[in-house]
Amino acid sequence: MSTSSKNWFITGGSTGFGAALAKLLLQKDDKVAATFRHQAQAEEFSRRAGDRGVGLVCDVTDEPQVKQAVADAIQTLGHLDVVVNNAGYGSLGSIEEVDDAEVQRQFDVNVFGPLRVLRAVLPHLRARKSGHILNITSIGGLRAFPGAGIYHGSKFALEGIGESLATQVGPLGIHVTNIEPSGFRTDWAGRSASYTATAIEDYRPTVGQNLQNSQSASGNQAGDPDRAAQIMYDLAHQPSPPLHLPLGKFAVKSAREKFTDLLQELDKVAALGDSADFPE
């Protein structure tokens, strides 16, 4: 293994970005531990990886499994350099209509899942005073659209966790990057998504239409998962990686529009906000 090679830990290795990234890493000089929800998937990945990596069974909603997967990855690879919080899914539907059980499931996978991984890997990274954490959030962690309010809530939360974590671990030599993709040709809007049908008539022009658009676009999105994987690979080998990386033209455009609009709005209300303090 070359001096610039990395050891990776990736959650959600069966589909989407996780699968594309794990596949790429097996072609490079890096090594990878990828997690899967089913034993057969993990065994097949281990067979393909040979001495280049290992497949591990891990559901991110199961804390003991997360801890065991991280421990097994460290034992197998020797150490970890890059940790990718990739496992997640999209819950789509109006905020009023998604039930409590689905809201809790969405946050358990998209927020508490990454937190479990972080708590398991951070002692190892802190001891080494090095490492890079990639949180796969979403452009939906920066900007909101109708019909994805619960999903946005989970991804906005992960964005905040990543930003705060960067201030905590940066002085220790550990980098954090929030990856913010727009639409990519993964299963995100297809079988991986959870759709709550729009029954409230008032929401059909907004939520209902957006859900229909998401379903019809599945498989035809502009984003290329293999190109995204290559970008993440290159990013992990940079000495000073960014905190934020929107992926895809729509993500870059949406991020730019969000912060332009936010600054314009701030200019309008700044005097009102400033007036809330005690007089100097």
N, C-alpha and C positions, 0 to 999 in steps of 0.2 A: 504494500500500500504506500502511495506517495505521501510526501509530507503535507500536501494540500488536500488530501482526500478527507472525507467526512463520514461519520457514522450517523445515520438518520433513524428517528422514531416517528412513524406516521400512523395516525388513527384513520380508520375508514379506508382500508386499502382495497376494497372490492370493486368500487366504482368511482367515476368522476375524477377529480384532481388526484385523489389518493392513489388510484390505480395507474393513472398516467405517470405520476411522479415516481412511484415504485418501479414501474417498468423502465423508465429512463435511468434510474439509479443503478439498476442491474446491468446496464450497458456502459456505465461509467466506472471510475475507479473508487467510487464510494460504496459503502455497505448500508444495508437498510433492514430495520425491523418494522414490519407492517402488521397492523391489527385487523382482524376480521371477526365477524360475529359468529361464524360457524367453523367447527373443527376441520371439516373437509376443505374449506377455502384456505385455512391457515396451512394445512399439510401440503396442499398443492403449491402454494407459494414457496414454502420451504424447499420442496422438491425442485422447483424451477430455479430458486436462488442458489442452491448448493452452498458453497462456503462464502457466498456474497451476502447472505442475509437469512432472515428467519421470519416465518409467519406465526403470529400469536393470536390466540382467541381472547377477545376483549370487547365487551359492551361497555361504552363509556358511562352508562347509567349505573354500572355495578362497580362500586369503589374497590372491593377486594380484587376484582379482575383487573382493574386499572393498575393497582399497585403491583400485582403479580406480573403483569405484562411489562411494566417498566423495569422491574427487577430482573426478569428473564432477558430483556433486551440488553441491559447493561452486562449481565453475566455472559451472554453470547457474543456480543460485539466488543466488550472490554470497557467501552465508555460511549457516551452520546455527545454529539456535537450539535445536531439540529433536531428540534422537536416540532412536528407539524400537527397542530390541532385542526384536523380536517373533517372528522366525523360530524355530520349534522344533516338536517333536512329542512324543508320549507313547509310551514303550515299556512295555508292560504284560505282566506274567508274574511267576512266582515268582523270587526272587533266585537260587535254586538251578538254575533251568531256562533262564534267559535266557543265551544263549551269549556268548562273549567278543567276537565280531564285532559283535553287536548292542549290547552295552554300550559298546564303543568308538564306534560310530556315534551312540548316544544322547548321549554326552558331547561328541563332536565337534560335533554340531549345537547342543546346548543349553548347553554351557559354553564350549568353545573358539570357537564361532561368535560369541557375544557378545563374547568377549575380543578376537577379531580386529577387530570393529567398534570397540570401545573404543580399541584401540591406534591405529586409523586416524583416529578423530575427535578424540581428546583433544588432540593438538598444536594443532588448529584452535581448539577451545574454550578451551584455556589461553591462547592468543594473544589471544583476544577477552575473556578474563576474564568469561565469561558462558556460559550454556547450561543445559540441563536434559536429563538422561538418564533415560528410562523403561525399566526392565527388566521385561518381562513374565515374571514367575516363575510362581507358582501358590500356592494355599493348600497345595498339595503341597510347597511349599518351606518351610512352617512346621510342618505336621502330616502324619504318615504313615498310610497305610492299606494293608491287605494287597493284594498283587498289583501294586504300583507301586514297589517298592524301588529299582529302577534309575532310574526317572524321578525319584523323590524325591531320590535322590543327586545328580542333575544340577541339580535346582531348589534344593536346600539349598545347593549350591555357588554357584549364581548369586546367591542371597540373601546369602551371605557376601561375595562379590565386591562386590556393590552396597553393602553396609553399610560395608565398608572403604574403598571408593572415595569414598563420601560424606565420610569424615573427611579424605581426601587433597585432594579438590577443593573442598570447602566453603569453605575460606579463600580460594579463587581466584574465588569468585562463581559456581560451577557447582553446580547441584542434582542430586541423585539420588533417584529414587523407585522402589521395588520394588512393582510392581503384582501383587497376589496373587488371581487370580480363582478362583472355584469353578466349577461347571458352567455353561457358556454354550452357546447353540445355534450352535456352530461345527462344523467337521469334526474337532475334536480327538479325540473318542471313536469317530469313524467311519473314513472312508478315510484320514485323516491319521495314525491310530494304528498302532502295530505290536504285534500280539498274539502272545505265545508261549503255546501251548496248555498247559493244566495236565495233565500225564501222571502226576504223583506223587499217589497216592490221598490221602495225608495232607493235601494242600493243597486238595483239592476244596471243603471247607466254607468255606474262607477265601479263598484266591486265586481258585479257580475261580468261586465265587459272586460275588466282586467284579468279575471280568472280565465275567461274564454281565450283572451289573447295569449296568456301564458301556456295554456294547454295546446293551442294550435301552433305555437312557435317551437314547441319541444322537438328537438332533433334538427332544427333549422337555425339555431342561434348563431350569431356571428363569431363567438369565441371558440378558439381551438384549444382543447385541453392539453394537447401535446406541446403546443407553443407556450402555454402557461407553465407547464412543468419545467421546460427549459429555462424560463425566466426565473422560476423559484430556485432552480439549481444554481444558476449564475448569481442570483442574489445572495445565496448562502455562502458563496465564495468571495463576496465583496468584504473588504476590511471595515467599511462604514456603511452598512445598509440603512435604508430609510425606515422611518416608523410607519409610514403609510404607503401603500402601492395599489392604486386603482388599476384593475386589469380589464382591458377591452376598451374600444373607442367610446362606447356608451357610458362606461364607468368613468372614464376621464372627463367626458363632457358633463355628466351628471354631477360629479364632484365639483367641477369648476362652477357650474350654475348654482349649486347649493351654497357655496361659500361666497360667491358674488352677491346672491340674494340676501344672505345673512348679513354681510357687511352693509348693504344698502339699507336693510331694515334697522341695523344697529345705528346708523347715522340718523335715522328718523327718531329713534327713541332714546338716544344717549343722554340727552339733557334730562329727560324724565327719570331715567335710571340713576343718574348721578345725584338727583335731588333727594334720594331716599336716605342718604347719610346724614348724621348729625352735622350741623354747620361747623366749619373749621374755626 
